[in-house]
């Protein structure tokens, strides 16, 4: 169930610091990119596919970068799995704002659900050259 929090900005800050501290964090190895395909040609779901999304014209599959991927954006990816009992509402905006201020760039976030592991999880992507800095921001927020 989606949580709706009625709290002060200070309470939100404290709650989200607890959320990031309690989440399982995984930094995915390698460089990642999006492969696109027309809407009438859904991508294959292989073991290296991290996520698939679509709009009304195309599919986009997040996969490890390989030599045949030329002229694509290159991303580093890290993920959060949140415990079921924790209210993580507002987390994406909260962390994305901090990363924008610290790194000077935006991020992409793809969310999913795995009820067997607590529920919501997020895959976060940033330019590969900024991955170490993004992870350092996450570690600093988790340590407080």
C-alpha positions, -999 to 999 in steps of 0.1 A, spaced: 0 0 0 12 35 -8 18 56 23 6 91 26 27 110 52 15 142 69 46 156 85 68 186 87 98 190 64 121 182 93 101 150 100 103 140 64 141 146 64 145 124 94 122 97 81 140 95 47 174 94 64 161 63 82 148 49 50 181 52 32 199 37 62 176 7 63 174 0 26 195 -27 10 218 -10 -15 235 -27 -45 259 -11 -69 257 -30 -102 290 -39 -119 298 -25 -153 285 1 -176 248 1 -186 228 14 -215 194 14 -230 185 -6 -261 155 6 -280 131 -13 -302 99 -4 -320 66 -9 -301 56 -38 -323 89 -56 -315 91 -62 -278 127 -69 -265 138 -103 -254 139 -107 -216 173 -122 -210 193 -128 -178 212 -96 -183 181 -74 -187 178 -52 -156 146 -34 -166 122 -28 -195 99 2 -200 79 15 -229 61 45 -242 36 46 -270 63 42 -297 91 21 -284 105 -3 -259 136 5 -239 157 -23 -222 184 -15 -197 213 -39 -203 251 -41 -199 270 -21 -225 286 -43 -251 308 -34 -281 278 -33 -305 263 -4 -285 277 26 -303 266 62 -298 245 55 -266 245 71 -232 265 51 -207 252 47 -171 263 34 -138 234 18 -119 227 12 -82 196 -2 -66 176 1 -33 153 -25 -18 131 -12 9 118 -31 39 81 -37 38 73 -20 71 90 13 62 73 44 47 95 53 17 71 79 2 90 109 -12 123 90 -14 129 94 -51 124 132 -51 145 136 -19 175 116 -31 173 129 -67 174 165 -55 205 158 -34 222 141 -63 214 169 -86 229 195 -62 260 174 -55 267 160 -90 252 187 -113 232 161 -132 199 143 -130 193 106 -126 169 81 -139 149 59 -116 130 27 -126 108 13 -98 95 -22 -94 80 -45 -68 91 -77 -52 67 -86 -23 89 -115 -13 117 -91 -6 97 -63 11 80 -46 -18 92 -16 -37 127 -14 -52 144 13 -73 171 11 -99 190 44 -102 211 54 -131 236 82 -135 263 90 -161 290 64 -156 316 90 -149 296 101 -119 288 67 -104 315 68 -77 304 103 -66 267 92 -65 275 62 -44 296 84 -21 265 106 -16 244 76 -8 270 63 17 272 96 34 234 98 38 233 62 51 260 70 77 242 99 94 
